Amino acid sequence: MSEKKTIKDAIKRKFPVINIDDTLRTAIGLMTKANVSVLAVKVREQLVGLVTVSDVVFSLANGNDMDTTRVSSFMTSCEFDTRQETRNPGIQLDENEDAISAIKVMYEAGVNHIIISGNQGEPIGIVSSLELIKVLSTEEAIA
């Protein structure tokens, strides 16, 4: 029997970073250039949330101008202080959480991306549901 796969096993790449004050057009350009469906949003060096394709589509569908709409107005904000209740919809899980549990959390929350935290609770990466499924496909139990 194989060892259970963790979220850490699904972290394969770093996602592009966008500044909270950048525009909707910049977000679209970064996603297109990097061929990704999520961007990490930072204020200086601190990760504060995500911009997903869904966020971009929602913003465009609501008639937001691509050159004046700031990332801060349509991003998914996240709070990372685990000593407080989370008030925003972003999800953060520990890197040692098993992949199946992470998929269940993502399904229940209706999200396709989660932020992964390291030993000190600091955000270390982003994982998509597709990356978790790919990790699970390597388990002997599925074969």
VENRASUL-V425900 format. One record per residue. SS is DSSP state (H for helix, E for strand, C for the rest). NEAR is the number of other C-alpha atoms within 10 Angstrom. Layout:
SS:NEAR
SS:NEAR
This chain:
C:6
C:8
C:7
C:12
C:18
E:20
H:26
H:22
H:18
H:22
C:18
C:11
C:9
C:12
C:18
C:16
E:18
E:21
E:20
C:22
C:14
C:16
E:20
H:26
H:17
H:16
H:25
H:19
H:12
H:19
H:21
H:11
H:10
H:12
C:10
C:14
C:18
E:25
E:24
E:23
E:28
E:16
E:12
C:9
C:9
E:11
E:23
E:21
E:25
E:28
E:26
E:23
H:16
H:16
H:18
H:22
H:12
H:13
H:19
H:15
H:9
C:9
C:9
C:16
C:13
C:16
C:11
C:11
C:18
E:20
H:24
H:19
H:15
C:21
C:23
E:20
E:18
C:19
C:17
C:20
C:10
C:10
C:6
C:8
C:9
C:14
C:9
C:11
C:14
C:20
C:21
E:22
E:21
E:20
C:23
C:15
C:15
E:17
H:23
H:16
H:13
H:21
H:21
H:11
H:15
H:17
H:12
H:9
H:12
C:10
C:17
C:16
E:23
E:22
E:23
E:22
E:20
C:14
C:10
C:7
C:15
C:17
E:19
E:16
E:21
E:25
E:24
E:20
H:18
H:13
H:18
H:23
H:14
H:13
H:18
H:19
C:12
C:12
C:14
C:10
C:9
C:7
C:6
